[in-house]
Amino acid sequence: MAEFTEIPVLDLAPLIRGEDTTSLAAAFAKAYGETGFSYVINHGVPNKLRQAVFAVSKDFHRLAFAKKKLIALNSNHRGYIAINTSTDVNSELAEVTKPNQSASFMMMREDAKTDPEVYLSGPNQWPANPQFRQTCEAYADAMTQLGRSLLELALDAIDVSDKTILKAFEIPTIWLRLLYYPPQPPHAPEDLYGSAPHTDFGCLTLLAQDDVGGLQVQTPAGHWIDVPPREDAFIVNVGDMLHRMSNGKLRSTPHRVINTTGRDRYSVPFFFDPHVSASIAPLPGTGESKFDSINFGEFLKSELEAGYEAHQANQTDL
């Protein structure tokens, strides 16, 4: 794998305008075949909407803990995740024994009710402020649309002509996470992270950062490079499921967050994934299969039960 020293930039204007994307698909294949990350610009999501979601995130995290605890993370993975309650225990990149130093609000697809046959289905939990819900839903809708466009571009990038897999994304699994990272102590242990080294387990991650920074990506040689914030761009990376679907052609790259700036850090990752019933395997046309087929919902269940206290408690209750 080629070593890299910076994150490439992809201009999505042709994709958003409905123009020819042949050159863009080739650039996507190079960026995600070598780096696994890129900045995407001219993405079509209004900056006003991005600013609004950061504003409601900051308002939420400033609430008293007692109010946030009223909507604590439930078994459907929706609600408030307090600091020191999630740990990347499945990380193969570092020995992780300490919880991530972040707090967050998690929104997923808004289902009218919980379907016991569909893992993680159900309604979201919302704070009392109606503007919070309106903003999060508008942002999630815009990011879902962008996620669909990027997924189709990814399939073109790896020369997949059979687009049957897109049916698995007609009712996608989406995750909107409003993250807050407090400043880490100046003399914190080396194994204390805002977010411990990991790869994302889904398909596509679309990240908005504030101006603080702290995200780092690991190169093939094991070096960590900074990913400076850009207000005009989202940082998009490939997760483990798209790596598997592409038969390894698209990289799921390790990354971490360390906030040593002395400032509060806010970020808004959006994860675009298939329905939990989807079978994930190398797609036709990607060559001899390097991976077995897995059920996405079963995979998610094992990941969440390992990493979150809320899911561990539910596992015990059963």
N, C-alpha and C positions, 0 to 999 in steps of 0.2 A: 504494500500500500504506500502511496506517495505521501511524503511528509508535507505539512502545510504550516504556514506561519500567520495566516489571517483568514477571515471568513469571507467567502465570495459574495457578490451582490448579483441578484437576479432582478431584472426589470420585467414586471408582469404586464406592462401596457398592452402587448399584443394579445395576451390571454383575456384580459378584462374587456378589450375592445372587440373581441371576436375576430381578430386578424390571424394571419398565418403564424403558427407557433413552432414551425420546424426548427428554427435556430434556437428558440427558447427551450424546446425539449432537449436539444443536444447540450445546451448549457446546464440544464437541470441534471441530466445524466452525469455530466462531469462533476458538478458541485456535490451531488449526493453520492456519487460513486467514490469520490476521493475524500471529502470532508464530512458529509452527513449533515452539515449545517449551511444555511445561507441567510443573508438579509434579503427580504423581498420588498421592493419598492413599487410604487404605482399599482398598488394592490386593490384600490377601489373602496377601501373602508374609510369613511370620513374621519378626519383627525378630531373633529368635535365629539364624535361618539367615543373615541378612544380616551379623550380627556374626561368625558363624563363618567366612564367606568372607573377610572382612577379616583375621581372625586368621591364617588359613592363608596369605593373600597376604603379610602382613608376615613370617611365618616363612620363606616361600620367598625373598623378596627379601633377607633377612638371610644367606642361605647364602653360602658362599664362591663366588666367580665360577667357579672350576674345576668345582664341582658343578653349577652352573646351565648351564654351557657343554656339559655332557654331553648335555643335551636341547635344544641350540640349534635355532632355527627351521628346519624342513625345507621341502621343496618342496610339502608338503601344508598348509603354513601352520599348523603346530602346534609348540609348544615355546617356548623362551625367546628373547626379543628383547632383545638387549643395547642399552644406551644408544649413541647415535650411529650406529645402523644403519638407521634409517628416516627418510625425508625426504618431505614433501608437495610433490613436484616438480610435480604436476598442479594445484596450487592456482592459481586465477584471482584470488585475493583479496589476495595479497601475493607479492612476489618472494622465494621461499624458497630459500636456498642452504645453510642450516645444518640438520643433522639435529635431529629432535625430542629434547628433553632429558627422556627418559623411558626406563624399562626395563619389560618386561612379560612375563607368561606368557600364551600363547594356547591355549585349548581350543576345538575345534570338535566337530561331531557325531562320536560314537564309532562308527566303522565297523569291522567285523571285519577287513577287509583293504582294500588300495587297489585300486580298480577303474579301470583305465586309460581306460575310457570315461566316467568321471565325474570332472570336474575337482575337485580338492581332497578327494577321498574318501580315507579311511584311518583307522587308529587314532590316538589321541592319544599324545603322549609325556608320561610322568609322572615326577616326582621319587620318591625311594624311600619317602617318608612316605605310608602308605596312607590316613591321615586326610585328606590333601590331596585325593586323588582322590575320596573319598567325599563330601567337602564340596562340591567343584566340581560333581560330577554332580548332587547333590541341588539345588544352587542353579540349575544350568542347567535342570533339569526344571521347577522352579517358575517360572522366568522364561519358559520356552517356553510354558507354559500361559497365563501373563499376556500374552505376546506375541500368542498366538492370539486371546485375548479382545479385546485392543486393536485388532487388525487388523479383526476383524468390526465393532467399533464405528466404525472409520474408514470402512468401506464404507457403513455406515448414515449416517454424517455427510455423505457426499457423494452420498447417495440412489442407491447402486448396488444394484439389486434382483437382478441376475444375479450370484450368488456363485461362479460357476465358477472364478474365480481362486484360491479357497481350496484347490483341489486341488494347486496349485503349492506349497502350504505344508504338505501332509501329511507330507512328508519335508523339513523345512526346512533351510536353511543357517543354522547358529547359530554365534556367536562369543562366547565368554566371555573377556574380557581383564582380567587382574589387573595394574593399572598402578601404577608407582612413579615419582613425580616428585621428584628431589632439589631442594633450594632453589637457585634461580638466583642467580648472583653479584649483589651490589648494583649494580655498574656494568656489567652485561651489555649487549651491543649490542642495539639496538632490534629487530633481526631474529632474536634468539635466543628461541625459544619452548619451553615445555614441550610444547605441541602447536600447530603453526602454524595460522593461519586456514584453515578448510576447511568443506565440507559433508560429511556422511556419505553414502557411496555406496549404502547399502542401503535398507531399508524403515523399520524402527523401531529406535531406540536407547533402551535403558532403563538409566539410569545411577544408580549409588549412589556418593555422595561421602562422604569422611570430613569432619571438622569444619574442615579447613584452608581450603578454598575455592580459587579460582583460575580457575574456569570463567567465561568471558565470552561473551555472545551479541551479534551485531551487529544493530542496528536498520536499517530501510529507509533511514534518513538517514545511515547509516554510523557511528553512535555505538556504543561497546562498553559493555554494562551487565553488572554482576556477577550471578551466579546463586548466591546464598548456599546453603550446605548445609542440608538438612532431614533429620533422622534418620527422620521418619515418612513420607518421600516418596521416590519415584523421580523423576528428571528424565527425561522422555520427549521425544524429538524425532523428526521425520520426516526420512528420507533421500531421496536423489535418485530412487530407484526408486519409492517411494510418491508422490513429487511427480509423476513421469511417469505412474504408474497413475491418479492423480487428475486428470490433464490440467491440472496446475498449480493445482488448487484447494487443495491442502495444501502448505505452504511447507517447503522444505528450507533451513534458515536457517544462515548462517555462524556458526561459533563457534571459540574458541581457548582454550588454557590457558596462563597465565603464573603461575608460582609464585615470587612475591617475598616470601613470608611469613617466610622464614628457617627454615621447618619442612619436614620430609618430608611429601609429600602422597601419599595412596593413593586410587585410585578404581577402581570395578568397572563398566565398561560391558558390557552384553549386547546383541548385535545380532541381530535376528530378521528373516530374509530368506527368499526362496523358494528352491526347489531350483535348482541351477545350470543345469538344462535349460530353465528357464522363459523364455518370451518376454514381455518387459515393454513394454506399450503402454497408452495411455489406455483405460480400461475402458468398456464399453458404458453409455450413459446419462450420460456426463460431457461431452457436447458434441462439436463438431467437433475432431478430433484436432490437437493442437499439437505432438505428438512422434511420431517414427518408432518402429517396433518394434525392440527390440534383444534379443539373447540375453544373459541375465544372466551365464552362465559366461564368455562371451567378453569381456564388459565387465570382470568381475572380474580376468581374466588380465592385461588391459592395465593395470589399476590397480595390481595387486600387483607386476608386473614393473617398473613405473616407480618404485614407492615403497620397495621392500625389497631390501637387498643379497642376501638369501638367494635371492630369485627372479631377480635379475639374474645371479647366478652360475649358476643352473640354465639360464637362457636362453643364456648363453655356452657352457655345456657341451654344449648341443644342437648 
